[in-house]
Amino acid sequence: MREEKVGILVISYGSRAAAMIDALNRSEEYKVRFYVADKQRNPFNVKHAAKHVVIPDLDIAKICEFVKANKAEIDFGICGPEQPIIGGVRDVIERETGVAMICPTKSYAIEESKVAQRILLDECCADANPKFKVFPRAEYASVSEVKRAVWQFLDEIGDEVAVKPDTPAAGKGVGVWGDHFTSRALLFEHFMSVFESTDVLIEEKVIGEESSFQAFCDGKRLVPLPETRDYKRAFDSDSGQNTGGMGSYKTEVDWLPFMNKKDREEEEKLAQMLFRRLRGDGSNEGLRGVPLYIAFMHTGEGAKILEINSRPGDPEILNILPVLKSDFVDVCFRMIEGNLSSVECEKKATVVTYAVPMDYGGYRSKYSGDRRVDLSAVHALQQKYGADLRIYPGSMELRADGSTYALGSRTVCTVGIGDTLEEAREVSLDGIRHIDGALWNRWEIGAEEHVGRAVRRMDELRG
């Protein structure tokens, strides 16, 4: 029986925060009260919050005022979305209220600059760093000048490259040769669309299979979580534009089917090298939370690092939180206290599938129809599956008429849990089929054919 009461601030945008609230609420040691600072009236968060405030731009000063008004009842806070972390939400809240936050401080919000990431990797694990060149906006006086510089670098490295914005773009600013452009003219067109607003990074295109590495951190230690695989591209067969992530999967073990134990150990070694470089000697509580969510590409020559983030992945953390065996409230306290030594997960497979609006990801150029979404049938389906089906609303709003509406981004996800990947996938898709609304989704997240193709590809790359 839960007896000890704890108040938790949750800074929310999307399904990631709903999954956090769900995991925290399953605590058997604590009776949790939630104080949610939300981008909109997310129906899941409204249902579970003791106090809920809508801050559409997630302005840090407004979040801090909310914390001050409820300071006596809040024991700690946790932040999911990247923008408040980059803006220094932890620094401000801890300085002005004394409430401990679980997320890195502003100085360790490493996703603020992809250029800074490449420089960091060159300093501590250069072998995992793709070849790259930075194109700063301030250095070029004309389009023709920057075009000459781009052409010169392509002459050196070849045309098969990735073009990336320096600043965060939720995975949507990246262009890759063969996927988004197939000529230098189209490459440069994409380059200039990014260059209008930020410095640009051009990197060699790395061929292989991608995995997502995440770890909790107490400032002293990095505690790895099971491996996940994200599906960034909008449509089945990995076609279409990059999105925030259409879904993801994990297996019942800590690594993915196209990986082996040695691959996992290589990832952990590289992550620890990065962590020690950032931490310095001893302890550095500025790294508390999930300071290293690393996108790896496994190639025939070992693992390469595509990017690093300083917060949990969305959707990848949704594969992990529903199967935590460790009490998540206790894990949070241990991160704050600096004594987190391990995290235990159930040996289960999970599949996350997102349902998204008709005009998301280029599925339709325009949609002007009804955006109401009814989740009653999928919630009723939980009578069949119990805890093996989780439903996490994301970019969805509860309005005054009592109905829920899809907004502009990923609307809602279903998480299926099973003893095997196929079992988990069937639960997730059954949930998706019971959502009533003008939404669409990918159907092959975690599918045997897709997973098998990745295994064969890695076998070929390894020779």
N, C-alpha and C positions, 0 to 999 in steps of 0.2 A: 504493500500500500504506500502511495506517495504521500509524504508528510511535509517535507521541507519545501517552502515556496521560493520561487525565483522569478524575477522580472527580467525579460530579455527584449532589448531593442532590436528590431529587424529592419534594415534599410533595403527596400524591395523594388525590384523591377523584373517581372517575368516569372516563369515557372521555377527558376532556381530558388527564389525566396520561398515559394510555396513548399518546395521539397525540404528546405531547411526547417521551416516551421513544423512540417509533418514529422521530421526526424526528432526535433527537440521535444515535440509534444508526446512522443512515444516513451519518454523517460519514465522509468519505474522508480527512480529515486527522488524526483522533484515534481512538484505541481507548478507548471509554468504559466505565467501571464505574459502575453505578448503586447508590445508597444510598437506598432508598425508605421513606419514612414514610407508611404507608397506612391508610386507614380500615378496610379489611378485606383479606383475602388475594385481591386482584385477580389472576386467573390470568395475565394478560399481564405484570403487574409482577413477579410471583413468578418467572416464567420468565426475565426479563431482569435481575433484580436480583442484584448481588454480595452485598448484605445487604438484608434486607427486614424491617421491623418493623410490627406492627399497633398503631395507636393509635386506637381507635374514636371518641374525641371530638376527635382531632387537637389534644390539649392542647399548648400551646406549650412548657411546661416539659419535657414528655416528649420532644417533638421535639428540643429543645435538648440534652437528655441523649444522645439518639441521635447527634446531630452531634458532641458532645464525644467520644464513644467512638470515632468514626471520623474525627476532625478531620484527622489526618495524611494521610488518603487522599482527602479531599474538596477539590476546587478551587473549586467554587461551588455554590449551590443555586438551585432555581427552585420557585415555589409556584403551583399552579393554583387551588385553592378559595378562596373569598372570606373565610370566617370567620377563618382564621389571619392573613390580611393585615389585616383589620379589628382583630384582637387584637394586632397588632404583632409578628408572627413575625420579620420582618426586623430590627426594632430589637433584639430579644432575641438572636437568633443572631449578628448582627454584633458586638454589644457583648460577648457572653460567649464567643464562639469565634473571631471574626475572619474567619469564612467569609462571603464576599460573597454576597448574595442578589439574585435577579432578581425583584423585585416592589416596589411602592411601600412606603415606610415608613408607619407608623400614621397620621401626620398627613395623609397624602395618600390614605388609603383613602376616597375620596369617596363610595362607595356606602353608607357607614355611615349617611348621613342624606339622604333625598330633599329635606328642607326646606333643608338646607345647599346642595344642588345648585341649587335654585330661586333662592336668594339670590345664589349665585355667578353664575348666568346673568343675573340682573337687573343685576349690576354690570358684566359685560363683553360680553354680547351679548343684550340684552333683547328684540330683535326675534324671536329664536329661542325665547323663553320663553313657553309658554302662560300665560294668566291663571290665577291660583291663590289659594288662601287656606289658611292653616295653622290647625289646630284642636288646640292643646296640651291634653293631659289635665289638667294642673295648673290650668288657667284656669276650669274649669267645675265647679260644685258639684253639679249634678244632671243627669239625663238630659234633663229638660224644658228646662233652660238651654242645653245644647249643641244640642238639636233646634231651638230658636228661632234660634240662630246659623247653623246649617246652612240652614234655610229662608230666612233673610234673604239669605245669599250666593246661593242658588239663584234667588231673586227678581231678583237683580242680573245674574246670568250666564246663567240658563236652566237647565233640568233636564239637558241633555245634557252630562254631566261624567264624569270618571274619579275614582274614590276610591282613594287609595293609602296604604299604611302608610309612616310615616317611615323605619322600620328595614327592612333587607333581608328579603325573604320568598321569594327564588328565583323571582320572577315570579308567585307564586301568591296574593298578597294583594290584587291589583289588581282592582277592579270597574269596569265601563264601562257607561254607559247604552246600552240597546238590545241588549247582549250578556248582561249579568249581572242587570240589573234594568230595569224599564220603568215604574216608578211611584216617587214619592217615598217611599212606605212601604217598598218593597223596597230602595231606595237607602239609606235610613236603617238598615234592618236590617243591610245589609252594612257600613255605616259603623260601627255599634256593635260588630260582630264584630271589627273591626280596633281600634277605640278602646279595647277592653278591655285591650290590652297595649301600645299605642304611640300617639304623636301621629299625627294623620291629616291628609293633604293632599287637598284637592278642587281639581281642575284642569278647565279647559274641555276638552271632548272634541275632539281634533284629528282631522280627516278627511283621509285620504290613504293613501299606501303607505309601508310601513316598510322601513328598511334598517339594517344594522349596520356601523358604522365602527370599525376597530381599527387600532392603530399601535404599533410597538415604539418604545422611548425609551431614550436613553443619558444623560438628564439635561440635555443640551444641545439635542437635536433630537428631533422627532417624525417618525418614518418610517412613512407610511401603508401599510397592507396592502390587498389587493383587497376590494371590497365584498361583503357577503353578505346573504342574506335568511333570517331565522329564522321558524319556524312554531311560535308559542307555544300556540295552541289545541289541545285534545286530539284533536279528530276532524276528518275530512275536511270540506271546505266551510267551514273555519274556524269550527266550532261546538264547543260544550263549554267546559269550564273552562280557565283558563290553567294551563300546566305549566312545567317548566324548559326546555322546547323539544323538540319531536318530530322535528326535523330542520331542515335548512337547505341552501341552494345558493349557488354562485357560478358566474358564466359565465367564458368564456375571456378576457374583458377586465376592466378594473378597476372597472367600474360595472355596474349591473343593467339588465335590459331596459326597465324603466319609467323609468329615469333617462337623462340625457344627460351629456355632458362638463361642461356648465355646472353641473348638479346636484352632480356630484362635486367640482368646484372650490369650490362654496359650502360643502359639508361640510368640506373641508380648511381653508378659511378660518376657519370657526367653530371647528374643533378647534384650530387654531393660536392663535386668540384665547384660548381656554380655557387652552391649554398655557402661553402667555406669562404669563397672569395667575397661574397656579400656580407657574411656574418663577421669575418675577422676572427680574432682570437677570443675564445671563451663564449660569450652569449651576446645576442643582439635582439632584444625584444621588438625592435622595429620591424622584424620579419614575421611577426606573429600572424597566423592565419594560413592562407594558401599562397605563399610568396612565389612559388614556382609551379605553374601549370604549363608544361612544356609540350609543344607539338614536335614529335620526332618523325623523321622519315627514315625507314630502314632500307638500306641500299645494299648492293653487292660488296661495298667497301666499308660497311659498318653504319652506325647511326649518325644522321645529320640532324641538326636542330633548326627547325623552320621558324619558330617564334616562341616567345616566353610571355606569360601573363602573370599578373600578381593577384589573381582571384580565382575562385572555383570556375570550372568550365560549365557552360550551358550549351549543349545538354549533358556533358560528360559527368558532372557531379550528380546528376539525377539517376545515373546508373548505380552510384555508390551509396547515397544516403538511405534509400529504402532497405538496404541489406546490411546496414551497420549492426553488428552485435554489441559493440561497445555503446554505452549510454552517451548520446551526443552531448547532452548537457555537461556530463562529467568530462568528456573530451574537451569541451570549450573551457571549463574551469582549469583543466590541466594545461591547456595552451597559455592561459593567462598567468598561471602560477609558475610556469617554466618547468613542469615535471611530466610532460607527455612522452612516454617511452614506446607506446605501441597503440595500434588501433586494430580491432578485430572485425572482420566482415563474414557474413554467412557464405558458404561455398555454393552460391547460386549464380545462375546466369540472369542478366537483365537486358531488356530491349526498350529503348525510348523511341516513340514515334510522335512527331509533331503534326498537328492539323493546323493549317495556316489559311489566311484569307485568299480569296480568288485573285487579288492583284498583288500577291506577294511572290517574289522570286521570278517575276516575268511570266507567271502562268497565264494571266490576262493583263493586257495593257491598262484596262480600266474595268472596274466593277461598281455599278451604282445601285445594286439590289439591296435587299434586306440583309442586315448584318447580325440579326439576332442568332444566338447559339443556345441550344437547349441541351444541358448535360444530364437531365433527369434519367434518361435511359441508360447511359453509361454508369451513372451512380448506382442504379438498380442492378446492373450487372455485377457489382461487387458482392451481391448476395451469393453469386455463383463462385467467384474466385477468391473472395475474402481479401486478405492482405497481399495476395499475389497480383492484384491490379491496383495501381495508384493513378489518380487523375489530378494533374497539376495545371490549373489555369495560368496563363501567362499574360499576353497582351489582350486582356479581356476585361470588360468593365460591367459592374453591377450598377444599374441605373434606378432612378426613382420609381419606375413602373414595375420594378421587381424582376425584370428580365436582364439577361446578360448579353453583351454585344461584343463582337470581334472588333479590335482596333487595327492598327496598321501592321503589326509585326506578328510573331509566332503566337497563335491564339491559345492553344491548350495542348498538353501532351499526355499520353498514356504510357505508363511504365508497366511492362509485363515482367513477372518474376517466375523462374522455373528451374528445374533441376538441369535442364539442357537449354541451349540457345534456341532451339526450335520451339520448345515449350514456351519460353519467355516471349518469343516473337508472336506466337499464336494468341497469347493473352493480350499483348499490346495491340495487335491488329483487330482483335474482337472488340476491344474497347473503342478503337478509332471508328469502327463501323457503326457503333451505337451513339455517336455524336450527331445531333441533329443541327445542321447549319450549312451554309454555303462555304464550305472549306474543302481543301484538298491536302494530300499528303503523299510522300514516297511510300512504296509498298515493299521495297526490298531491303529495308534496314535489318541487318543480321541474317539475311536469307542464305541458305546453304550454298546456292549458286554463287553469290557475291563473295562469301567467305572462302569458298573453294578456289575461286579465281585469284584471290589474294595469296593463298597458299602456293598455288602453281607459279604465280609470278615471282614470289620470293625464291622458290626453288630454282627458277631459271636465272635470276640475278646472282644467286650464290654459286651457280654452276654445278 
